[in-house]
Amino acid sequence: MLHDNLSVNAAGHLTVNGADTVELAEKYGTPLYLLDEDRVRAKCRTYLRAMKEYFGPESHPLYASKALSFKGIYKIASEEGMSVDVVSPGELYIALAAGFDAGNIYFHGNAKTMDDIRFAIDSGLGYFVCDNETELRRISDYAVEKGIRQKILLRLTPGIDPHTFDAVNTGKVDSKFGSAITTGQAEAITKLAMDMPGIELRGFHCHIGSQIFDEKPFCDAADLMMTFLVMLRDKYGFTASTLNLGGGIGVRYTEADPYIDIDSTLKLIGAHLHKICDENNFPMPQVLMEPGRSLVADAGVTIYTIQNIKNIPGFKSYTAIDGGMPDNPRYALYGSRYTVLLANRADEAAEVPFTVAGRCCESGDLIGENMLLPKDPKVGDYLAVLVTGAYNYAMASNYNCIPRPPIVMIADGKDTLAVRRETYADLMGCHN
Ligand SMILES: *Cc1c(COP(=O)(O)O)cnc(C)c1O
């Protein structure tokens, strides 16, 4: 199996963290998001321990909660001692409603409104990751009005191309995010921030992209960021205390994807950073990283029910399911690859290629093409799409007025409803 929390039981059913997915599909209905809570917690612990060990005791991960945002996940993050980052006031609102400590929240985004900034500061937000000069001035002005100095990191673009898809590549110079080091804009905004009365500049942030499978792009980013930090110390006598290297650690969606060992990758990045700091006689900064996908993606599985099979002689075979792009838009958006299987026939060899189609009136609504399934899938079979924990529920919409599926968490062999299924009435919740 693709990941070690997945297995097949004596009935030939797919299990997630020991729970029978067919039984869960029958109990909760489909489409159904399943989330292996124990796996999420184990990943949190790996990051927390490894970052302390390899980067120093003040270093820690932030859960990039845009990957999967609902009340229960902030409770888990809080219980595990994680900090989180949010990218919108909506995520901030949910985190606070879940009881998450505002002081451990980092607020991202390239277009924060004045309302967003007031809401965050009034809530006691820990840190802004400040994107641009307008935002910097807004934060400072409101902080002064409130009589505080707001802690921030400045977002920089180091100009790294981690060789992933362009659409998810955000660390290059030509980016809507942050200030570029090479153009001098990073230095200019830093000078401004150092002198602003409402600002306490703690350090710098970069996020170079997604689906990164080795330490090299992070080490390259660390080189460029540390060169900048050393320049600031030498030129302005300002020693930044925090370096945030962003998220982007890769996840295995199919057998063709590599496997990345988080502990050993962090160890290599840590060793590299210690070396740069030693060479420059620079104190090792507090290092932050922002795993999103890496914490939740492979803890998730979505279960659907097959509604029909269509063979087009001379072309291909389709199997249509009771969900699709409203609950998982990633194929439609990025052509993302997934692994599928029949949850109730998980012991049968997958040998026949199918295009798995969603239920929307939209030809692009697919889960994938040429996906191997057992011979002769039947109407009523349960189709499992693996590794759907990240950017599925988070990106889900009500397109075609389709209610969003529920999220069921599985911990210690027990299933708990964390987000209930939307009703048709929910679809009209905001209508006059
Ligand atoms: C999306 C994002 C992340 C998380 O990226 P993953 O690929 O899910 O790890 C982290 N930091 C920032 C600023 C982001 O925008």
The ligand as a MOL file (V3000), in Angstrom:
LIG
                    3D

  0  0  0     0  0            999 V3000
M  V30 BEGIN CTAB
M  V30 COUNTS 15 15 0 0 0
M  V30 BEGIN ATOM
M  V30 1 C 0.7200 27.0440 1.1300 0
M  V30 2 C 1.7460 27.5500 2.0430 0
M  V30 3 C 2.4100 26.6860 2.9170 0
M  V30 4 C 2.1690 25.2020 2.9310 0
M  V30 5 O 2.6080 24.5980 1.7720 0
M  V30 6 P 2.5750 22.9870 1.6830 0
M  V30 7 O 3.0420 22.7050 0.3120 0
M  V30 8 O 1.1770 22.5710 1.9210 0
M  V30 9 O 3.4960 22.4910 2.7430 0
M  V30 10 C 3.3120 27.2170 3.8040 0
M  V30 11 N 3.5760 28.5320 3.8270 0
M  V30 12 C 2.9620 29.4080 3.0060 0
M  V30 13 C 3.2730 30.8310 3.0970 0
M  V30 14 C 2.0420 28.9460 2.0770 0
M  V30 15 O 1.4440 29.8080 1.2610 0
M  V30 END ATOM
M  V30 BEGIN BOND
M  V30 1 1 1 2
M  V30 2 1 2 3
M  V30 3 2 2 14
M  V30 4 1 3 4
M  V30 5 2 3 10
M  V30 6 1 4 5
M  V30 7 1 5 6
M  V30 8 2 6 7
M  V30 9 1 6 8
M  V30 10 1 6 9
M  V30 11 1 10 11
M  V30 12 2 11 12
M  V30 13 1 12 13
M  V30 14 1 12 14
M  V30 15 1 14 15
M  V30 END BOND
M  V30 END CTAB
M  END
